[in-house]
Amino acid sequence: MPFYKSNMGSSALKVSAYEQHLPFVRRIARKYFVLFDWTKKKNMKIMDIGSGAGKSLFVTEPMLPRDYSEIVCVDKDPGMCQYVKSLEKDPRIGIRQMDIETENIPKDLKGTFDFLMSSYCFSYVINFRQAFKNSSQLLKPGGELLFWWSKKNQLYEAYRELSHTDKWGPYLKEFKNWRHSYDGDDALEEVTRDFKQNGLEVIKIEDLNEETFENENIQIWLDAFSSHDSISSRIPKSDFGEYQQDLHKLILQFVIVDKKMNTTKVVFPSIVVAAKKVS
């Protein structure tokens, strides 16, 4: 059955226009999935954290054991949940709304998953320790996970700049003192420590500092970052055009234009971590 066929029309695809990361997703899945001995696990229950529009899962799902019992896609955005529900997909793939940073994981989800994966969701996490605690609670004893995320969040950097302006500051108060997590020289040691504190043993961790994504033109980048913009709904309609213009001006600072190769690119230094829950 085709996984990625929408019933919502072309307008829905605007939220998932950002596809530059998919070759990276495929490469990471191929490299890291071999670390897990799934031959000893039957009817695995899997969670995809921060599924968004489902495109990363579209890449990784064919590489998973074919006898999995269920994949639960979770996302905090109700619009994304509704979109994934509309896709024609394997009936074993479900969707429910959940924020991985919540203080209270639903009781019916605790200790029920054999494997967690997350593709770039943690790029938008603010409270990593809560997210790691929740991830541990979701896993069965001996359960495993594979997460990867960008250490650099260009959108949040733009929010921080806008939060210091008189015009947009009232809408962006939580970003005034925002800073990157795990972006120093000892990032891998910090992640490993925080995993251990939550009963998670790191199997392999890697720092990919030079990871870049490319596309043909700048507008694709503006559309991509706009599709992740969670603040725009707070802005009065009368001010939205000005807000978007100011946001795009900041985003453009991160786009590298290669006129010789006729391409544009953005650097996404990334962390990849595989781990298991200590029994």
C-alpha positions in Angstrom: 0.0 0.0 0.0 1.4 3.5 -0.9 2.2 5.4 2.3 2.4 8.9 1.0 -0.8 9.8 -0.8 -2.9 12.7 0.6 -6.6 13.1 0.5 -6.5 16.8 1.5 -5.5 18.4 -1.8 -2.3 20.3 -2.9 -2.7 23.1 -0.3 -1.9 20.6 2.5 1.4 19.8 0.9 2.7 23.4 1.6 3.3 22.4 5.2 5.6 19.6 4.2 7.5 21.3 1.4 10.8 20.9 3.2 12.3 17.7 1.8 16.0 18.5 1.7 16.7 16.4 4.8 15.3 13.1 3.4 18.6 11.8 1.8 20.2 12.4 5.2 17.3 10.6 7.0 17.8 7.6 4.6 21.6 7.6 5.2 21.2 7.7 9.0 18.6 5.0 9.1 20.7 2.7 7.0 23.8 3.3 9.1 22.2 3.1 12.6 19.3 0.5 12.2 22.0 -2.2 12.0 22.9 -1.5 15.6 19.6 -3.0 16.8 19.0 -6.7 16.9 15.4 -6.8 15.9 15.5 -10.5 15.1 14.9 -11.2 18.9 11.8 -8.9 18.9 8.5 -9.8 17.3 5.5 -7.6 16.7 7.4 -4.5 17.7 5.4 -1.4 18.9 7.1 1.7 17.5 6.7 5.4 18.1 7.7 8.1 15.7 8.1 11.3 17.8 7.4 14.6 16.0 6.2 13.0 12.8 5.2 16.4 11.3 3.9 15.6 7.8 5.2 12.1 7.9 7.9 12.4 5.3 10.8 11.0 7.4 8.6 8.0 8.4 7.9 7.5 4.7 11.7 7.0 4.2 12.3 4.9 7.4 9.2 2.7 7.5 10.3 0.3 4.7 13.6 -0.4 6.7 11.7 -1.5 9.8 10.9 -5.1 10.6 7.9 -6.0 8.5 6.1 -7.8 11.3 5.8 -4.7 13.5 2.4 -4.6 15.3 2.0 -0.8 15.3 3.6 2.5 14.6 2.2 5.4 16.6 3.0 8.8 15.1 2.9 11.7 17.6 3.1 15.4 17.0 2.1 18.4 19.1 0.6 20.2 16.1 -3.0 19.2 15.6 -2.8 20.3 12.0 0.0 17.9 11.3 -1.9 15.1 13.1 -4.9 15.7 10.9 -2.7 15.7 7.8 -1.0 12.4 8.6 -4.5 10.9 9.3 -5.4 11.9 5.7 -2.6 9.9 4.1 -3.2 6.5 2.6 -1.0 4.3 4.6 -0.5 0.9 6.3 -3.4 0.4 8.7 -0.9 -0.4 11.4 0.2 3.3 11.4 -1.8 5.5 13.7 -1.5 9.1 14.9 -2.2 11.0 18.1 -1.5 14.4 19.4 1.2 14.6 22.0 4.0 17.0 23.0 7.2 15.1 23.9 7.9 17.9 26.4 4.7 17.4 28.3 4.9 17.0 32.1 2.5 14.1 32.0 2.8 11.3 29.5 -0.5 9.6 28.9 -0.7 6.5 31.1 -1.7 4.2 28.3 1.6 4.9 26.5 4.0 4.4 29.4 6.3 1.4 29.1 4.6 0.1 25.9 7.1 0.8 23.1 10.0 -1.4 21.8 11.5 1.3 19.7 11.4 5.1 19.5 12.7 7.2 16.6 12.7 10.9 16.0 13.9 12.8 12.9 14.7 16.5 13.7 11.8 16.9 16.2 14.4 17.5 19.0 15.7 20.5 17.0 12.6 22.3 18.3 12.7 21.0 21.8 13.4 23.5 24.6 13.3 21.3 27.7 15.6 18.4 26.6 15.7 16.8 30.0 11.9 16.5 30.2 11.8 15.1 26.7 14.5 12.5 27.5 12.6 11.6 30.7 9.4 11.1 28.8 11.2 9.1 26.1 12.5 6.7 28.8 9.0 6.4 30.3 7.6 5.4 26.9 10.0 2.5 26.4 9.7 -1.0 27.7 12.7 -2.2 29.7 15.3 -3.0 27.1 13.6 -0.8 24.6 15.7 1.1 22.1 15.7 4.5 20.4 17.3 6.4 17.6 17.1 10.2 17.6 18.8 12.8 15.4 18.4 16.6 15.6 20.2 19.8 14.5 22.2 21.6 17.1 21.5 24.8 15.3 17.9 26.1 15.2 17.9 29.0 12.8 14.2 29.7 13.3 14.6 30.0 17.0 17.6 32.3 16.5 15.4 34.5 14.4 12.7 34.4 17.1 15.3 35.5 19.7 16.3 38.5 17.6 12.6 39.5 17.0 11.9 39.1 20.8 14.1 42.0 21.5 12.1 44.4 19.2 9.3 46.5 20.5 7.0 45.4 17.7 7.3 41.6 18.0 8.7 41.2 21.5 5.2 40.7 23.2 4.6 37.7 21.0 7.9 36.0 21.6 8.6 36.4 25.3 9.8 32.8 25.8 12.6 33.3 23.3 14.2 36.3 24.8 16.7 34.3 26.7 16.6 31.2 24.5 19.9 29.5 23.8 21.0 26.3 22.0 21.3 23.1 24.0 24.2 20.8 23.4 26.1 23.0 21.0 29.4 23.2 22.8 32.6 21.1 22.5 31.3 18.7 25.2 27.9 18.3 23.6 28.1 14.5 23.2 29.2 14.1 26.9 26.3 16.2 28.0 23.8 14.2 26.0 25.2 10.9 27.3 25.0 12.2 30.9 21.4 13.3 30.5 20.4 10.0 28.9 22.1 8.1 31.7 20.2 10.2 34.4 17.0 9.0 32.7 17.9 5.3 32.6 19.1 5.4 29.0 22.4 3.8 28.0 24.0 5.3 24.8 24.9 2.6 22.2 26.4 5.1 19.8 26.5 8.8 19.5 27.9 11.0 16.7 28.4 14.7 16.1 28.0 15.7 12.4 29.2 19.3 12.4 29.3 19.9 8.7 25.9 18.5 7.6 24.4 20.7 5.0 21.2 20.6 3.0 20.9 22.0 -0.5 18.1 23.1 -2.9 17.8 25.2 -6.0 16.5 28.5 -4.7 16.1 30.7 -1.7 12.3 30.7 -1.8 12.2 27.0 -0.9 14.1 27.8 2.3 11.7 30.6 3.2 8.8 28.3 2.6 10.5 25.6 4.6 11.2 27.7 7.7 7.7 29.3 7.4 6.2 25.8 7.5 7.7 25.3 11.0 6.8 28.8 12.2 4.7 28.3 15.3 4.5 32.0 16.2 2.7 33.3 13.1 -0.7 32.3 14.6 -0.2 34.8 17.4 0.4 37.7 15.1 -2.6 39.9 14.2 -3.6 39.5 10.6 -3.1 43.2 10.0 0.6 42.8 11.0 1.3 39.5 9.5 2.9 40.8 6.2 5.4 42.9 8.2 6.1 40.1 10.6 6.8 37.6 7.8 9.1 40.2 6.1 11.1 40.7 9.2 11.3 37.0 9.9 12.5 36.2 6.4 15.1 38.9 6.5 16.7 37.1 9.5 16.3 33.6 8.0 18.2 34.8 4.8 21.3 35.4 6.9 21.6 31.6 7.3 21.3 30.8 3.6 24.5 30.3 1.7 24.2 31.1 -2.0 26.6 29.4 -4.4 26.2 31.3 -7.7 28.7 29.2 -9.5 26.8 25.9 -8.8 23.4 27.7 -8.9 22.4 26.2 -5.5 21.6 27.4 -2.0 22.4 25.6 1.2 22.0 25.8 5.0 24.3 24.2 7.5 22.6 21.9 10.1 25.2 20.5 12.5 23.5 17.5 13.9 23.7 15.0 16.7 22.7 11.3 16.2 22.2 9.1 19.2 21.2 5.4 19.5 20.4 4.2 23.0 18.5 1.5 25.0 16.6 1.6 28.2 18.4 -0.1 31.0 16.3 -3.1 32.2 
